[in-house]
Amino acid sequence: MKSDSRRSRQLLKVGTVFYHREFEGHSETKDRYFVVAAVDDASFHCFTTTTSEFVIKNPHLKTEVTALIPKGSACLPKECVIDCRELHSFDDILMTNRLSANRVTIEGSLPVEYLRELATTIRGTRTLDVDVELKEAMCAALDKLCDSGKE
């Protein structure tokens, strides 16, 4: 059966929270939660959440992470922040394959209040290394979703 991107395109939208089992990060393989911040023709652009006390409480990272999201709210099982220091982009066909293999599961969508916070953090981050057009596209997509009142 030929793999395509239809399934991931149907399930992953701006504001979607997904759980990625065995995500291969820089230094370790770990299960992680991600938030979709933008979608383009071939990719999903996402930020990960973190429960790291160092990141949450570090005053130097205040502009790089969202405000604390309480445990159990916004389809996230633990108290966490969305870390906007690094953008993770996933190919749409790869995501369809991972959804089919249950390596990625959809957990829900962020409520508007957290989407607004995410857009504000993306605008203010100093360390996010992406081109201006992508940064503006992420903020525009989040703003549009917030303005529509969809959760």
Contacts in CASP RR format, 6 or more apart in sequence:
PFRMAT RR
TARGET T0000
AUTHOR 0000-0000-0000
METHOD contacts of the structure
MODEL  1
MKSDSRRSRQLLKVGTVFYHREFEGHSETKDRYFVVAAVDDASFHCFTTT
TSEFVIKNPHLKTEVTALIPKGSACLPKECVIDCRELHSFDDILMTNRLS
ANRVTIEGSLPVEYLRELATTIRGTRTLDVDVELKEAMCAALDKLCDSGK
E
3 93 0 8 1.000
3 96 0 8 1.000
3 97 0 8 1.000
4 93 0 8 1.000
4 96 0 8 1.000
5 42 0 8 1.000
5 92 0 8 1.000
5 93 0 8 1.000
5 95 0 8 1.000
5 96 0 8 1.000
6 96 0 8 1.000
7 96 0 8 1.000
7 99 0 8 1.000
7 100 0 8 1.000
8 44 0 8 1.000
8 92 0 8 1.000
8 93 0 8 1.000
8 95 0 8 1.000
8 96 0 8 1.000
8 99 0 8 1.000
9 92 0 8 1.000
11 99 0 8 1.000
11 106 0 8 1.000
12 18 0 8 1.000
12 36 0 8 1.000
12 39 0 8 1.000
12 44 0 8 1.000
12 95 0 8 1.000
12 106 0 8 1.000
13 36 0 8 1.000
13 39 0 8 1.000
13 109 0 8 1.000
14 36 0 8 1.000
14 37 0 8 1.000
14 38 0 8 1.000
14 39 0 8 1.000
14 141 0 8 1.000
14 142 0 8 1.000
14 145 0 8 1.000
15 35 0 8 1.000
15 36 0 8 1.000
15 37 0 8 1.000
15 109 0 8 1.000
15 110 0 8 1.000
15 115 0 8 1.000
15 142 0 8 1.000
15 145 0 8 1.000
16 35 0 8 1.000
16 36 0 8 1.000
16 106 0 8 1.000
16 108 0 8 1.000
16 109 0 8 1.000
17 33 0 8 1.000
17 34 0 8 1.000
17 35 0 8 1.000
17 36 0 8 1.000
17 74 0 8 1.000
17 75 0 8 1.000
17 76 0 8 1.000
17 106 0 8 1.000
17 107 0 8 1.000
17 108 0 8 1.000
17 109 0 8 1.000
17 110 0 8 1.000
18 33 0 8 1.000
18 34 0 8 1.000
18 36 0 8 1.000
18 46 0 8 1.000
18 104 0 8 1.000
18 105 0 8 1.000
18 106 0 8 1.000
18 107 0 8 1.000
18 108 0 8 1.000
19 31 0 8 1.000
19 32 0 8 1.000
19 33 0 8 1.000
19 34 0 8 1.000
19 104 0 8 1.000
19 105 0 8 1.000
19 107 0 8 1.000
20 31 0 8 1.000
20 32 0 8 1.000
20 33 0 8 1.000
20 34 0 8 1.000
20 98 0 8 1.000
20 103 0 8 1.000
20 104 0 8 1.000
21 31 0 8 1.000
21 102 0 8 1.000
21 103 0 8 1.000
21 104 0 8 1.000
21 105 0 8 1.000
22 29 0 8 1.000
22 30 0 8 1.000
22 31 0 8 1.000
22 103 0 8 1.000
23 29 0 8 1.000
23 30 0 8 1.000
23 31 0 8 1.000
23 32 0 8 1.000
23 48 0 8 1.000
32 48 0 8 1.000
32 49 0 8 1.000
33 48 0 8 1.000
33 49 0 8 1.000
33 76 0 8 1.000
33 80 0 8 1.000
33 107 0 8 1.000
34 46 0 8 1.000
34 47 0 8 1.000
34 48 0 8 1.000
34 49 0 8 1.000
34 88 0 8 1.000
35 46 0 8 1.000
35 47 0 8 1.000
35 48 0 8 1.000
35 49 0 8 1.000
35 82 0 8 1.000
35 110 0 8 1.000
35 118 0 8 1.000
36 44 0 8 1.000
36 45 0 8 1.000
36 46 0 8 1.000
37 45 0 8 1.000
37 46 0 8 1.000
37 47 0 8 1.000
37 87 0 8 1.000
37 118 0 8 1.000
37 122 0 8 1.000
37 138 0 8 1.000
37 141 0 8 1.000
37 142 0 8 1.000
38 44 0 8 1.000
38 45 0 8 1.000
38 134 0 8 1.000
38 137 0 8 1.000
38 138 0 8 1.000
38 141 0 8 1.000
39 45 0 8 1.000
39 141 0 8 1.000
40 137 0 8 1.000
42 91 0 8 1.000
42 92 0 8 1.000
43 89 0 8 1.000
43 90 0 8 1.000
43 91 0 8 1.000
43 92 0 8 1.000
44 89 0 8 1.000
44 90 0 8 1.000
44 92 0 8 1.000
44 95 0 8 1.000
45 87 0 8 1.000
45 88 0 8 1.000
45 89 0 8 1.000
45 134 0 8 1.000
45 138 0 8 1.000
46 87 0 8 1.000
46 88 0 8 1.000
46 89 0 8 1.000
46 90 0 8 1.000
47 82 0 8 1.000
47 83 0 8 1.000
47 84 0 8 1.000
47 86 0 8 1.000
47 87 0 8 1.000
47 88 0 8 1.000
47 118 0 8 1.000
48 82 0 8 1.000
48 83 0 8 1.000
48 86 0 8 1.000
48 88 0 8 1.000
49 69 0 8 1.000
49 76 0 8 1.000
49 80 0 8 1.000
49 81 0 8 1.000
49 82 0 8 1.000
49 83 0 8 1.000
50 56 0 8 1.000
50 65 0 8 1.000
50 80 0 8 1.000
50 81 0 8 1.000
50 83 0 8 1.000
51 78 0 8 1.000
51 79 0 8 1.000
51 80 0 8 1.000
55 61 0 8 1.000
55 65 0 8 1.000
55 81 0 8 1.000
55 83 0 8 1.000
56 65 0 8 1.000
56 68 0 8 1.000
56 80 0 8 1.000
56 81 0 8 1.000
61 85 0 8 1.000
63 121 0 8 1.000
63 124 0 8 1.000
63 125 0 8 1.000
63 126 0 8 1.000
64 83 0 8 1.000
64 84 0 8 1.000
64 85 0 8 1.000
64 121 0 8 1.000
64 125 0 8 1.000
64 126 0 8 1.000
64 127 0 8 1.000
64 128 0 8 1.000
65 81 0 8 1.000
65 82 0 8 1.000
65 83 0 8 1.000
65 84 0 8 1.000
65 85 0 8 1.000
65 121 0 8 1.000
66 81 0 8 1.000
66 82 0 8 1.000
66 84 0 8 1.000
66 114 0 8 1.000
66 117 0 8 1.000
66 118 0 8 1.000
66 121 0 8 1.000
67 81 0 8 1.000
67 117 0 8 1.000
68 79 0 8 1.000
68 80 0 8 1.000
68 81 0 8 1.000
69 76 0 8 1.000
69 79 0 8 1.000
69 80 0 8 1.000
69 81 0 8 1.000
69 82 0 8 1.000
69 114 0 8 1.000
70 79 0 8 1.000
71 77 0 8 1.000
71 78 0 8 1.000
71 79 0 8 1.000
72 78 0 8 1.000
73 111 0 8 1.000
74 110 0 8 1.000
74 111 0 8 1.000
74 114 0 8 1.000
75 107 0 8 1.000
75 108 0 8 1.000
75 109 0 8 1.000
75 110 0 8 1.000
76 107 0 8 1.000
82 114 0 8 1.000
82 117 0 8 1.000
82 118 0 8 1.000
82 121 0 8 1.000
84 118 0 8 1.000
84 121 0 8 1.000
84 122 0 8 1.000
84 125 0 8 1.000
84 128 0 8 1.000
85 125 0 8 1.000
85 127 0 8 1.000
85 128 0 8 1.000
86 128 0 8 1.000
86 129 0 8 1.000
87 128 0 8 1.000
87 130 0 8 1.000
87 134 0 8 1.000
95 104 0 8 1.000
98 104 0 8 1.000
99 105 0 8 1.000
99 106 0 8 1.000
109 151 0 8 1.000
110 118 0 8 1.000
110 151 0 8 1.000
111 151 0 8 1.000
112 145 0 8 1.000
112 146 0 8 1.000
112 149 0 8 1.000
112 150 0 8 1.000
112 151 0 8 1.000
115 142 0 8 1.000
115 145 0 8 1.000
115 146 0 8 1.000
116 142 0 8 1.000
116 146 0 8 1.000
118 142 0 8 1.000
119 138 0 8 1.000
119 139 0 8 1.000
119 142 0 8 1.000
119 143 0 8 1.000
119 146 0 8 1.000
122 128 0 8 1.000
122 135 0 8 1.000
122 138 0 8 1.000
122 139 0 8 1.000
122 142 0 8 1.000
123 135 0 8 1.000
123 139 0 8 1.000
128 135 0 8 1.000
END
